[in-house]
Amino acid sequence: MRTKKDEKVDVDRKSGLYFRIGLSAALLIVILAFQWKVYDRQQIGLDSNLIIDEEEEIVDITKQEKKPPPPPPPPELEIVEDDVEIEENQPVIKDVEVKEDEAIALAPITEEKEEVIEEQIFFMSEDPPEFPGGDNARNKYLRQSIRYPDIERDNGIQGQVVVNFVVEKDGSINNVKILKGITPNINEEALRVVKEMPNWMPGKQRGKPVRVYVNLPIRFTLN
């Protein structure tokens, strides 16, 4: 009795499929084998992956000064002997004759003026200036010299005038002016009397005569 094969258990039925799958797998392995690349293994330490920022060294930039060129050598002096003959072709200097009628223009001569430096004027000195004979002689001179102006006398005008002046080192009176006045007529009379005063005894500073300011009050009163 002939045995029948079960279709489900029959292996030959799918053999073609298995053959194609195996052929495709083999072909794929061959292709991969040709494209496979082998790399050399290198030990890469951890330190090689670290990036260290090193500070850049700051280089001072200096300006190179150019050295000045050396000075030129001094010119060579040519020594001429005394017996050198003078060429005849050199120009001849003629004598110039000046006539009296001809005027010669000369540059104007300017005289330099010496700058006069005024000496210091003291407001006070160790030895103050003094009228010759003292204060009594000065008051006597004023009483005898002053002429009361007619208009002020008729109108009964009285008061005190203060006159300022400088006693120079020789005792003379200079720079006379009114510091405090009353009327123009009285002021003019006070100036006149002071300007006509005799020379005073000059003031002294450390034993030497100096210029000193003086304020002189003059009282105009009616009897």
Sequence and secondary structure as in RCSB ss.txt:
>XXXX:A:sequence
MRTKKDEKVDVDRKSGLYFRIGLSAALLIVILAFQWKVYDRQQIGLDSNLIIDEEEEIVDITKQEKKPPPPPPPP
ELEIVEDDVEIEENQPVIKDVEVKEDEAIALAPITEEKEEVIEEQIFFMSEDPPEFPGGDNARNKYLRQSIRYPD
IERDNGIQGQVVVNFVVEKDGSINNVKILKGITPNINEEALRVVKEMPNWMPGKQRGKPVRVYVNLPIRFTLN
>XXXX:A:secstr
      TTT SGGGHHHHHHHHHHHHHHHHHHHHH          GGGG                          
      TT    TTS         SSS                  EESS SB  B TT HHHHHHHHHHH    H
HHHHTT  EEEEEEEEE TTS EEEEEEEE S HHHHHHHHHHHHT    B EEETTEEEEEEEEEEEEE   
